[in-house]
Amino acid sequence: MTELMPVVFVPHGGGPMPLLGDANHRELTAFMQSLASQLPRPSAILVISAHWEEEVASISYSPAPGMLFDYYGFPPESYEFNYPAPGNPELAKQIQQLLIAQQIEARLDNLRAYDHGTFVPLMLAYPAADIPVVQLSLLASLDPAAHIAMGKALAPLREQGVLILGSGMSFHNMRAFFSNDPGVRGKSEIFDSWLSDTLTHPDLSHAEREQRLVTWANTPQGRFCHPREEHLLPLHVCFGAACAERKAAQQNFSGLLFNTAISGYLWC
């Protein structure tokens, strides 16, 4: 039996701050720097970033993607980062075919550059930039079931040694990050506990996990933690890609960012 490449969801932090030595990100930065040591070396990396949404599933197709500095108000050095990892047009075409085979409309995008949801974690985890990278957009519908289905279509890539990496945040309420409300941490912990229980509890069936993820917005503090769900949905794609084995995930990161609970997850 072919050994399957793990699937991983990482919280990528705030803009370029993990690359700038920000003290609030120290724990998260160390986690991302250690990520490659937890995994077999990938043949390629497929990143589903919270920072790319399209009406139709879109796949980066350039053999040499540029840099997209999709943030503002940071120091000048934040706009000089370079991550020269090559793209992989052949893999991009295969991803398109896998999605279309499952009746998911998909297109190739020759212009898409590496956004910070891609280059921040990869600069920390794979600084040599010597592994090809392809990016896949979220769907503008933000439909959780559709993103799980997209992940299921991508599962065969694991047999080829492709690392499927979801880059988002398990908590993403920008106002709450910088709030003085003492209740914010407790609210984030309620959702973080629910999410970790959903993904890792050994007694839950696969169907129960999937149903809970589809209806995540109905959970206590769900909408507080994600007023808009684009930072959570890369996790849904990861779950879909990993769920053929029906195994529980591992919580491979648990920490605090701006006094809110955040987590990362690994499916082996």
PEWOLIN-V585439 format. One record per pair of residues at least 12 apart in sequence whose C-alpha atoms are under 10 Angstrom apart, sorted by the first residue. I is the first residue (numbers start at 0). J is the second residue. D is the distance in Angstrom with one decimal. If there is no record, write none. Layout:
[[I;J;D] [I;J;D]]
This chain:
[[0;158;9.6] [1;157;9.3] [1;158;6.3] [1;159;8.8] [1;160;9.6] [2;157;8.4] [2;158;6.7] [2;159;9.1] [2;160;8.4] [2;267;9.7] [3;39;9.8] [3;154;9.4] [3;155;9.0] [3;156;8.8] [3;157;5.1] [3;158;5.1] [3;159;7.8] [3;160;6.9] [3;161;8.9] [3;162;9.5] [3;241;9.6] [3;267;7.6] [4;38;8.0] [4;39;7.2] [4;40;8.9] [4;41;7.5] [4;42;9.5] [4;154;9.8] [4;155;10.0] [4;156;8.4] [4;157;4.8] [4;158;6.6] [4;159;7.7] [4;160;5.2] [4;161;6.4] [4;162;6.1] [4;163;8.2] [4;241;9.6] [4;266;9.0] [4;267;7.2] [5;37;9.6] [5;38;7.1] [5;39;8.1] [5;41;9.4] [5;157;7.2] [5;158;9.9] [5;160;8.7] [5;161;8.7] [5;162;6.6] [5;163;7.6] [5;164;9.1] [5;237;9.8] [5;240;9.6] [5;241;7.9] [5;265;6.9] [5;266;5.5] [5;267;4.5] [6;38;9.3] [6;154;9.4] [6;157;8.1] [6;161;9.0] [6;162;6.2] [6;163;5.2] [6;164;6.2] [6;165;8.2] [6;234;9.9] [6;236;9.8] [6;237;6.2] [6;238;8.2] [6;239;9.9] [6;240;7.4] [6;241;6.4] [6;248;9.3] [6;264;8.4] [6;265;5.9] [6;266;5.1] [6;267;6.7] [7;34;9.3] [7;38;9.4] [7;46;9.9] [7;162;7.8] [7;163;6.5] [7;164;5.0] [7;165;6.3] [7;166;8.6] [7;233;9.9] [7;234;8.4] [7;237;6.8] [7;238;9.1] [7;240;10.0] [7;241;9.2] [7;248;9.2] [7;249;9.5] [7;250;9.9] [7;251;9.0] [7;263;7.6] [7;264;5.8] [7;265;4.5] [7;266;6.3] [7;267;8.7] [8;46;9.7] [8;47;9.3] [8;163;8.5] [8;164;5.7] [8;165;4.5] [8;166;6.0] [8;167;7.5] [8;168;8.7] [8;169;9.1] [8;231;9.7] [8;233;7.3] [8;234;5.8] [8;235;9.3] [8;236;9.3] [8;237;6.7] [8;238;9.0] [8;250;9.6] [8;251;9.3] [8;252;9.7] [8;262;8.8] [8;263;5.6] [8;264;5.2] [8;265;6.5] [8;266;8.8] [9;27;9.3] [9;30;9.1] [9;31;7.8] [9;34;9.3] [9;116;9.7] [9;120;7.9] [9;164;7.4] [9;165;6.2] [9;166;5.2] [9;167;6.4] [9;168;7.1] [9;169;8.5] [9;233;9.2] [9;234;8.5] [9;251;9.1] [9;252;8.3] [9;261;9.6] [9;262;7.6] [9;263;4.9] [9;264;6.8] [9;265;8.7] [10;27;7.9] [10;28;9.9] [10;30;9.8] [10;31;8.9] [10;116;9.2] [10;120;8.6] [10;165;8.5] [10;166;6.1] [10;167;5.1] [10;168;4.3] [10;169;6.4] [10;170;8.5] [10;171;9.7] [10;230;8.7] [10;231;9.4] [10;234;9.7] [10;252;8.9] [10;253;10.0] [10;256;10.0] [10;261;7.2] [10;262;6.7] [10;263;6.0] [10;264;9.2] [11;24;9.6] [11;27;7.9] [11;28;8.6] [11;31;8.3] [11;48;9.4] [11;49;9.5] [11;115;8.5] [11;116;6.4] [11;117;8.6] [11;118;9.6] [11;119;6.9] [11;120;6.1] [11;121;9.7] [11;165;9.5] [11;166;6.0] [11;167;5.8] [11;168;6.4] [11;169;9.6] [11;230;9.6] [11;263;9.5] [12;24;7.1] [12;27;7.4] [12;28;8.4] [12;115;9.8] [12;116;8.7] [12;119;8.7] [12;120;8.9] [12;166;9.5] [12;167;8.1] [12;168;7.1] [12;170;9.9] [12;171;9.5] [12;256;7.8] [12;257;10.0] [12;261;9.5] [13;70;9.5] [13;115;9.4] [13;116;9.5] [13;119;9.7] [13;168;9.3] [13;171;9.6] [13;173;9.5] [13;176;9.9] [13;256;9.1] [13;257;9.8] [14;68;9.1] [14;69;8.2] [14;70;6.3] [14;71;8.6] [14;73;8.7] [14;77;9.2] [14;114;9.9] [14;115;6.6] [14;116;8.0] [14;119;8.1] [15;68;8.9] [15;69;9.6] [15;70;8.0] [15;71;9.8] [15;73;8.0] [15;74;9.6] [15;76;9.8] [15;77;6.5] [15;78;9.2] [15;80;9.4] [15;115;6.9] [15;116;9.1] [15;118;9.1] [15;119;6.5] [15;120;9.7] [16;28;9.1] [16;73;8.6] [16;77;8.6] [16;119;8.8] [17;29;9.1] [17;31;9.1] [17;119;7.2] [17;120;8.4] [17;122;9.9] [17;123;8.5] [18;76;10.0] [18;77;8.3] [18;80;9.1] [18;118;9.9] [18;119;6.8] [18;120;9.0] [18;122;8.2] [18;123;7.7] [19;73;9.7] [19;74;9.0] [19;76;8.7] [19;77;7.8] [22;256;9.9] [23;255;8.3] [23;256;6.1] [23;257;6.4] [23;258;8.9] [24;254;9.8] [24;255;8.7] [24;256;6.6] [24;257;8.5] [25;256;9.3] [26;252;9.4] [26;253;9.3] [26;254;7.1] [26;255;8.0] [26;256;8.5] [27;120;9.9] [27;252;8.1] [27;253;8.8] [27;254;7.3] [27;255;8.3] [27;256;8.0] [27;261;9.2] [27;262;9.4] [27;263;9.6] [28;119;9.6] [28;120;8.4] [28;123;7.3] [28;124;9.3] [29;123;8.5] [29;124;9.4] [30;120;9.7] [30;123;9.0] [30;124;8.7] [30;251;8.8] [30;252;7.0] [30;253;9.5] [30;254;9.7] [30;263;9.3] [31;119;9.2] [31;120;6.1] [31;121;8.2] [31;122;9.0] [31;123;5.8] [31;124;5.4] [31;125;9.2] [31;252;9.4] [31;263;9.9] [32;120;8.1] [32;121;8.9] [32;122;8.5] [32;123;4.8] [32;124;4.7] [32;125;8.0] [32;126;8.9] [33;123;8.3] [33;124;6.6] [33;125;9.6] [34;120;9.2] [34;121;9.6] [34;123;8.5] [34;124;5.6] [34;125;8.6] [34;251;9.3] [34;252;10.0] [35;121;9.5] [35;123;9.2] [35;124;5.6] [35;125;6.8] [36;124;8.7] [36;125;10.0] [37;251;9.4] [37;265;9.5] [38;162;8.9] [38;265;9.7] [38;267;9.1] [39;160;8.4] [39;162;9.0] [40;125;9.9] [40;130;8.9] [40;160;8.0] [40;161;9.1] [40;162;8.6] [41;130;7.4] [41;131;9.1] [41;157;9.4] [41;159;8.7] [41;160;5.3] [41;161;5.5] [41;162;5.7] [41;163;9.4] [42;130;6.8] [42;131;7.5] [42;132;9.5] [42;157;9.8] [42;159;7.2] [42;160;5.2] [42;161;5.5] [42;162;7.6] [43;85;9.7] [43;86;9.0] [43;87;8.1] [43;90;8.5] [43;129;9.4] [43;130;5.6] [43;131;4.9] [43;132;5.9] [43;133;7.8] [43;156;9.6] [43;159;8.8] [43;160;7.1] [43;161;4.9] [43;162;6.3] [43;163;8.8] [44;86;9.4] [44;87;9.5] [44;90;9.8] [44;121;9.4] [44;130;7.0] [44;131;6.3] [44;132;4.8] [44;133;6.3] [44;134;8.3] [44;156;9.9] [44;160;8.8] [44;161;5.5] [44;162;4.7] [44;163;6.1] [44;164;7.1] [45;58;9.5] [45;59;9.8] [45;86;10.0] [45;87;9.8] [45;90;9.1] [45;91;9.1] [45;94;9.4] [45;117;9.5] [45;131;8.7] [45;132;5.9] [45;133;4.9] [45;134;5.6] [45;135;7.1] [45;153;9.7] [45;156;9.2] [45;161;6.8] [45;162;6.0] [45;163;4.9] [45;164;6.0] [45;165;8.4] [46;58;9.9] [46;59;10.0] [46;113;9.7] [46;116;8.5] [46;117;6.4] [46;118;9.7] [46;121;9.4] [46;132;7.3] [46;133;6.3] [46;134;4.8] [46;135;6.2] [46;136;8.7] [46;162;8.2] [46;163;6.2] [46;164;4.9] [46;165;5.8] [46;166;6.9] [46;233;8.8] [46;237;10.0] [47;116;8.4] [47;117;7.9] [47;133;8.9] [47;134;6.0] [47;135;5.1] [47;136;6.1] [47;137;7.0] [47;150;9.9] [47;163;7.7] [47;164;6.3] [47;165;4.8] [47;166;6.0] [47;167;8.4] [47;232;8.9] [47;233;5.7] [47;234;8.8] [47;236;7.7] [47;237;8.6] [48;113;9.5] [48;114;7.9] [48;115;8.4] [48;116;5.1] [48;117;6.2] [48;118;9.8] [48;134;7.4] [48;135;7.2] [48;136;6.7] [48;137;7.4] [48;164;8.4] [48;165;6.2] [48;166;4.8] [48;167;6.3] [48;229;8.9] [48;230;8.1] [48;232;9.0] [48;233;6.5] [48;234;9.9] [49;114;9.4] [49;115;9.4] [49;116;6.5] [49;117;9.0] [49;135;9.9] [49;136;7.9] [49;137;7.0] [49;165;8.1] [49;166;6.2] [49;167;5.1] [49;168;8.2] [49;228;9.0] [49;229;5.4] [49;230;4.9] [49;231;7.7] [49;232;7.3] [49;233;6.4] [49;234;9.6] [50;69;8.2] [50;113;9.9] [50;114;6.8] [50;115;7.6] [50;116;6.1] [50;117;8.6] [50;136;8.0] [50;137;8.2] [50;166;8.8] [50;167;8.2] [50;229;7.7] [50;230;8.0] [50;233;10.0] [51;111;9.3] [51;113;9.9] [51;114;7.9] [51;116;8.7] [51;117;9.9] [51;134;8.9] [51;135;7.8] [51;136;5.0] [51;137;6.0] [51;138;8.5] [51;139;9.0] [51;229;8.9] [52;135;9.0] [52;136;5.2] [52;137;4.6] [52;138;5.5] [52;139;5.3] [52;140;8.9] [52;141;8.7] [52;229;8.3] [53;106;10.0] [53;135;9.7] [53;136;6.3] [53;137;6.3] [53;138;5.3] [53;139;5.2] [53;140;8.6] [53;141;9.9] [54;104;9.5] [54;105;9.6] [54;136;9.2] [54;137;8.4] [54;138;5.6] [54;139;5.0] [54;140;7.0] [54;141;9.7] [55;103;8.4] [55;104;6.1] [55;105;5.8] [55;106;7.0] [55;107;10.0] [55;136;8.3] [55;137;8.4] [55;138;6.2] [55;139;7.6] [55;140;9.2] [56;95;8.5] [56;98;8.4] [56;99;9.9] [56;103;7.6] [56;104;6.4] [56;105;4.6] [56;106;6.4] [56;107;8.7] [56;108;10.0] [56;135;7.0] [56;136;5.7] [56;137;6.5] [56;138;5.9] [56;139;8.8] [56;146;9.8] [56;149;8.7] [57;91;9.5] [57;94;9.7] [57;95;8.2] [57;104;8.8] [57;105;5.7] [57;106;4.9] [57;107;5.7] [57;108;6.3] [57;109;9.9] [57;111;9.3] [57;134;8.2] [57;135;5.7] [57;136;5.3] [57;137;7.9] [57;138;8.5] [58;88;9.3] [58;90;9.6] [58;91;6.1] [58;92;8.3] [58;94;7.7] [58;95;7.2] [58;105;7.5] [58;106;6.3] [58;107;4.9] [58;108;5.7] [58;109;8.4] [58;111;8.3] [58;133;7.0] [58;134;5.7] [58;135;4.6] [58;136;6.5] [58;137;9.9] [59;86;7.7] [59;87;8.5] [59;88;7.8] [59;90;9.8] [59;91;6.6] [59;92;9.5] [59;106;8.9] [59;107;6.1] [59;108;4.9] [59;109;6.0] [59;110;7.3] [59;111;5.6] [59;112;7.7] [59;113;9.1] [59;132;8.8] [59;133;5.7] [59;134;5.2] [59;135;6.6] [59;136;8.5] [60;86;6.9] [60;87;6.9] [60;88;4.9] [60;89;8.3] [60;90;8.7] [60;91;5.8] [60;92;7.9] [60;106;9.4] [60;107;5.7] [60;108;5.3] [60;109;4.6] [60;110;7.5] [60;111;7.6] [60;112;9.7] [60;132;9.9] [60;133;7.3] [60;134;8.5] [60;135;9.9] [61;85;8.4] [61;86;5.8] [61;87;7.3] [61;88;6.4] [61;91;9.0] [61;107;9.1] [61;108;7.4] [61;109;4.7] [61;110;6.5] [61;111;7.4] [61;112;8.3] [61;132;10.0] [61;133;8.7] [62;84;9.3] [62;85;5.8] [62;86;4.3] [62;87;5.7] [62;88;6.0] [62;89;9.3] [62;91;9.9] [62;109;8.4] [62;131;8.9] [62;132;9.3] [62;133;9.3] [63;83;7.4] [63;84;7.4] [63;85;5.0] [63;86;5.4] [63;87;8.4] [63;88;9.6] [63;109;9.5] [63;110;9.7] [63;111;9.9] [63;112;8.6] [63;113;9.9] [63;131;9.4] [63;132;9.5] [64;82;9.0] [64;83;7.7] [64;84;7.9] [64;85;6.9] [64;86;6.3] [64;87;9.7] [64;109;8.4] [64;110;7.4] [64;111;6.7] [64;112;4.8] [64;113;6.4] [64;132;8.9] [64;133;9.1] [64;134;9.9] [65;81;8.3] [65;82;8.1] [65;83;7.7] [65;84;9.5] [65;85;9.6] [65;86;9.9] [65;110;8.4] [65;111;7.7] [65;112;4.6] [65;113;6.1] [65;114;9.0] [66;78;9.0] [66;79;9.1] [66;80;8.0] [66;81;6.8] [66;82;7.4] [66;83;8.8] [66;111;8.8] [66;112;5.1] [66;113;4.9] [66;114;6.5] [66;115;8.4] [66;117;9.8] [66;118;8.2] [67;80;9.8] [67;81;9.9] [67;111;8.3] [67;112;5.5] [67;113;5.5] [67;114;4.7] [67;115;7.0] [67;116;9.9] [67;117;9.7] [67;118;9.0] [68;80;8.8] [68;112;9.2] [68;113;8.3] [68;114;6.3] [68;115;6.5] [68;118;9.6] [69;113;9.5] [69;114;6.3] [69;115;6.6] [69;116;9.2] [70;114;9.3] [70;115;8.1] [80;115;10.0] [80;118;8.8] [80;119;9.3] [80;122;9.2] [81;113;9.5] [81;118;8.3] [81;122;8.7] [81;128;9.6] [82;113;8.1] [82;117;9.6] [82;118;6.5] [82;119;9.1] [82;121;8.2] [82;122;6.7] [82;125;9.8] [82;126;8.0] [82;127;8.7] [82;128;6.3] [82;129;9.6] [83;113;9.5] [83;118;9.6] [83;122;9.8] [83;126;9.8] [83;127;8.8] [83;128;5.9] [83;129;8.1] [83;130;9.8] [83;131;9.5] [83;132;9.8] [84;113;9.6] [84;118;9.5] [84;121;9.4] [84;122;9.7] [84;125;9.5] [84;126;9.3] [84;127;8.1] [84;128;4.4] [84;129;5.6] [84;130;6.2] [84;131;5.8] [84;132;6.5] [84;133;9.7] [85;128;7.8] [85;129;7.4] [85;130;7.1] [85;131;4.9] [85;132;6.3] [85;133;8.6] [86;112;9.8] [86;113;9.9] [86;130;8.7] [86;131;5.1] [86;132;5.0] [86;133;5.7] [86;134;8.8] [87;130;9.6] [87;131;5.9] [87;132;6.5] [87;133;6.3] [87;134;9.8] [88;107;9.0] [88;108;10.0] [88;109;9.0] [88;131;9.6] [88;132;9.6] [88;133;8.1] [89;133;10.0] [90;131;9.4] [90;132;9.2] [90;133;7.6] [90;156;9.2] [90;161;9.4] [91;106;9.4] [91;107;7.2] [91;108;9.3] [91;132;9.5] [91;133;6.5] [91;134;8.4] [91;135;8.8] [92;105;9.8] [92;106;8.9] [92;107;7.4] [93;153;9.5] [93;156;9.0] [94;106;9.7] [94;107;9.5] [94;133;9.4] [94;135;8.8] [94;152;8.6] [94;153;6.9] [94;155;9.6] [94;156;8.2] [95;107;7.3] [95;135;9.7] [95;152;9.9] [95;153;9.5] [96;152;9.5] [96;153;9.8] [97;149;9.2] [97;151;9.6] [97;152;5.8] [97;153;6.4] [97;154;9.1] [97;155;8.4] [97;156;9.2] [98;148;9.1] [98;149;6.7] [98;150;9.0] [98;151;9.1] [98;152;5.7] [98;153;7.1] [99;149;10.0] [99;152;8.8] [100;152;8.0] [101;148;8.4] [101;149;8.4] [101;151;9.0] [101;152;6.4] [101;153;9.8] [102;148;10.0] [102;149;9.8] [102;152;9.5] [103;145;8.8] [103;148;8.6] [103;149;7.3] [103;152;8.7] [105;135;9.7] [105;136;9.8] [106;135;9.9] [107;135;9.5] [108;134;9.6] [108;135;9.6] [111;133;9.8] [111;134;8.3] [111;135;9.9] [111;136;9.9] [112;133;10.0] [112;134;8.8] [113;132;9.1] [113;133;9.1] [113;134;7.9] [114;134;9.4] [115;166;9.5] [116;165;9.1] [116;166;5.8] [116;167;6.9] [116;168;9.9] [116;230;9.7] [117;132;9.1] [117;133;9.5] [117;134;7.9] [117;164;9.2] [117;165;9.2] [117;166;7.0] [117;167;9.6] [118;132;10.0] [119;166;9.5] [120;164;9.7] [120;166;7.8] [121;164;9.9] [121;166;10.0] [131;161;9.7] [132;161;9.6] [132;162;9.5] [133;163;9.8] [134;163;9.8] [134;164;9.6] [135;165;9.7] [135;233;9.8] [136;233;9.2] [137;149;9.4] [137;229;7.7] [137;230;9.8] [137;232;7.5] [137;233;7.5] [137;236;8.9] [138;229;9.2] [138;232;9.3] [139;229;8.9] [140;229;10.0] [141;227;8.9] [141;228;7.0] [141;229;6.8] [141;231;9.8] [141;232;7.4] [142;213;8.3] [142;228;9.3] [142;229;9.8] [142;232;8.5] [142;235;9.9] [143;209;9.7] [143;212;7.3] [143;213;5.3] [143;214;8.0] [143;215;8.5] [143;216;9.8] [143;228;8.9] [143;229;9.8] [143;231;9.1] [143;232;6.6] [143;233;9.6] [143;234;9.7] [143;235;6.6] [143;236;8.7] [144;209;8.5] [144;210;8.9] [144;212;8.2] [144;213;5.6] [144;214;9.0] [144;232;9.7] [144;235;8.0] [144;236;9.3] [144;239;9.2] [145;213;9.2] [145;232;9.8] [145;235;8.9] [145;236;8.7] [145;239;9.7] [146;213;9.4] [146;232;6.8] [146;233;7.8] [146;234;8.8] [146;235;5.8] [146;236;5.1] [146;237;8.8] [146;238;9.1] [146;239;7.6] [146;240;9.9] [147;209;8.2] [147;212;8.9] [147;213;8.4] [147;232;8.6] [147;233;9.1] [147;234;8.6] [147;235;5.0] [147;236;4.9] [147;237;7.6] [147;238;6.5] [147;239;4.4] [147;240;7.6] [147;241;9.8] [147;242;9.2] [148;235;8.8] [148;236;7.4] [148;238;9.5] [148;239;6.2] [148;240;8.5] [149;235;8.8] [149;236;6.2] [149;237;9.2] [149;238;9.9] [149;239;7.0] [149;240;7.9] [150;163;9.1] [150;233;9.2] [150;234;9.4] [150;235;7.4] [150;236;4.2] [150;237;5.9] [150;238;6.8] [150;239;4.1] [150;240;4.2] [150;241;7.7] [150;242;8.7] [151;235;9.9] [151;236;7.6] [151;237;8.6] [151;238;8.1] [151;239;4.4] [151;240;4.6] [151;241;7.4] [151;242;7.3] [151;243;7.5] [152;236;9.5] [152;239;7.9] [152;240;7.1] [153;236;8.7] [153;237;9.3] [153;239;8.2] [153;240;5.8] [153;241;9.2] [154;236;9.8] [154;237;9.1] [154;238;9.9] [154;239;7.6] [154;240;4.4] [154;241;6.6] [154;242;8.4] [154;243;7.6] [155;240;8.3] [155;241;9.9] [155;243;9.9] [156;240;8.8] [157;240;8.3] [157;241;8.8] [163;236;8.9] [163;237;6.9] [163;240;7.8] [163;241;9.3] [164;233;8.2] [164;234;8.9] [164;236;9.1] [164;237;7.1] [164;265;9.5] [165;230;9.4] [165;231;9.2] [165;232;8.4] [165;233;4.7] [165;234;5.8] [165;235;8.5] [165;236;7.2] [165;237;6.1] [165;238;9.5] [165;263;9.7] [165;264;9.6] [166;230;7.7] [166;231;8.9] [166;232;9.2] [166;233;6.1] [166;234;7.8] [166;237;9.7] [166;263;9.6] [167;228;9.8] [167;229;7.7] [167;230;4.4] [167;231;6.1] [167;232;7.7] [167;233;6.1] [167;234;7.5] [167;263;9.5] [168;224;9.9] [168;225;9.3] [168;228;9.6] [168;229;8.9] [168;230;5.1] [168;231;6.0] [168;232;9.1] [168;233;8.7] [168;234;8.7] [168;261;7.1] [168;262;7.8] [168;263;8.3] [169;187;9.2] [169;190;8.8] [169;191;7.2] [169;194;8.2] [169;195;9.8] [169;224;8.1] [169;225;8.4] [169;228;9.7] [169;230;7.1] [169;231;5.8] [169;232;9.4] [169;233;9.8] [169;234;8.3] [169;259;9.9] [169;260;8.2] [169;261;5.5] [169;262;6.0] [169;263;7.5] [169;264;9.7] [170;187;6.9] [170;188;9.5] [170;190;8.3] [170;191;7.7] [170;221;9.2] [170;223;9.0] [170;224;5.3] [170;225;6.4] [170;226;9.8] [170;228;9.5] [170;230;7.8] [170;231;7.7] [170;256;9.2] [170;259;7.4] [170;260;7.1] [170;261;5.9] [170;262;8.3] [171;187;9.5] [171;222;9.9] [171;223;8.8] [171;224;5.8] [171;225;5.4] [171;226;7.7] [171;227;8.1] [171;228;8.1] [171;229;8.9] [171;230;6.6] [171;231;8.0] [171;259;9.3] [171;261;9.1] [172;187;9.6] [172;222;9.0] [172;223;7.0] [172;224;5.5] [172;225;5.7] [172;226;6.3] [172;227;8.2] [172;228;9.7] [172;230;9.7] [172;259;9.6] [173;224;9.3] [173;225;9.2] [173;226;9.0] [174;226;9.9] [175;187;9.4] [175;223;8.7] [175;224;8.4] [175;257;8.8] [175;258;9.3] [175;259;8.4] [176;256;7.9] [176;257;5.5] [176;258;7.3] [176;259;7.0] [177;257;7.1] [177;258;9.0] [178;257;9.1] [178;258;9.5] [179;258;10.0] [181;258;9.4] [183;223;9.1] [183;224;9.1] [183;257;10.0] [183;258;7.8] [183;259;6.9] [183;260;9.5] [184;255;8.9] [184;256;9.8] [184;257;9.0] [184;258;5.8] [184;259;4.9] [184;260;6.7] [185;220;9.7] [185;258;9.5] [185;259;8.0] [185;260;8.6] [186;219;8.4] [186;220;6.0] [186;221;9.0] [186;223;7.7] [186;224;7.6] [186;259;8.4] [186;260;9.0] [187;219;9.9] [187;220;7.3] [187;221;8.8] [187;223;8.2] [187;224;6.2] [187;225;9.9] [187;255;9.8] [187;258;9.0] [187;259;5.7] [187;260;5.5] [187;261;7.9] [188;220;9.2] [188;224;9.6] [188;255;9.7] [188;259;7.3] [188;260;5.5] [188;261;8.3] [189;218;9.4] [189;219;7.1] [189;220;6.9] [189;221;8.9] [189;224;9.5] [189;260;9.0] [190;215;9.5] [190;218;7.6] [190;219;6.6] [190;220;5.8] [190;221;6.1] [190;222;9.4] [190;223;9.0] [190;224;7.1] [190;225;9.8] [190;260;8.7] [190;261;9.6] [191;220;9.5] [191;221;9.3] [191;224;9.0] [191;253;9.2] [191;259;9.3] [191;260;6.4] [191;261;6.7] [191;262;7.2] [192;260;9.1] [192;261;9.9] [192;262;9.5] [193;211;9.5] [193;215;9.4] [193;218;7.9] [193;219;8.4] [193;220;9.6] [193;221;9.2] [194;208;9.7] [194;211;8.9] [194;212;8.3] [194;215;8.6] [194;218;9.5] [194;221;9.5] [194;250;10.0] [194;262;8.9] [195;248;8.6] [195;249;8.6] [195;250;6.8] [195;253;9.7] [195;262;8.0] [195;263;9.1] [195;264;8.4] [196;208;9.1] [196;247;9.7] [196;248;9.7] [196;250;9.6] [197;209;8.6] [197;210;9.6] [197;211;6.9] [197;212;7.7] [197;215;9.9] [197;247;8.8] [197;248;9.1] [198;211;9.4] [198;212;8.9] [198;238;8.4] [198;246;9.1] [198;247;5.9] [198;248;5.4] [198;249;7.7] [198;250;8.3] [198;264;8.3] [198;265;9.7] [198;266;9.5] [199;246;8.6] [199;247;4.8] [199;248;4.9] [199;249;5.9] [199;250;7.1] [199;264;8.9] [199;265;9.7] [199;266;9.6] [200;246;10.0] [200;247;6.8] [200;248;8.4] [200;249;9.3] [201;246;8.4] [201;247;6.3] [201;248;9.2] [202;247;9.2] [203;246;9.9] [203;247;8.5] [204;245;8.0] [204;246;9.1] [204;247;9.1] [205;242;7.5] [205;243;9.3] [205;244;9.3] [205;245;5.6] [205;246;7.7] [205;247;8.3] [206;242;9.8] [206;245;9.0] [208;238;9.3] [208;242;9.6] [208;245;9.5] [208;247;9.0] [209;235;8.9] [209;238;8.3] [209;239;8.6] [209;242;8.9] [212;231;9.9] [212;232;9.5] [212;234;9.3] [212;235;7.2] [212;238;9.1] [213;235;8.5] [215;228;9.8] [215;231;9.7] [216;228;8.8] [224;259;9.5] [224;260;10.0] [234;263;9.2] [234;264;8.5] [237;264;9.3] [237;265;9.0] [237;266;8.4] [238;264;9.7] [238;265;9.6] [238;266;8.2] [240;266;9.3] [241;265;9.4] [241;266;6.3] [241;267;8.1] [242;266;8.8] [244;266;9.6] [244;267;9.4] [245;266;9.9] [246;266;7.6] [246;267;8.2] [247;265;9.2] [247;266;7.2] [247;267;8.9] [248;263;9.9] [248;264;6.3] [248;265;5.6] [248;266;4.7] [248;267;7.5] [249;263;8.5] [249;264;5.6] [249;265;5.1] [249;266;6.3] [249;267;8.2] [250;262;6.9] [250;263;5.9] [250;264;4.5] [250;265;6.4] [250;266;9.0] [251;263;5.6] [251;264;5.2] [251;265;6.1] [251;266;9.5] [252;264;6.7] [252;265;9.0]]
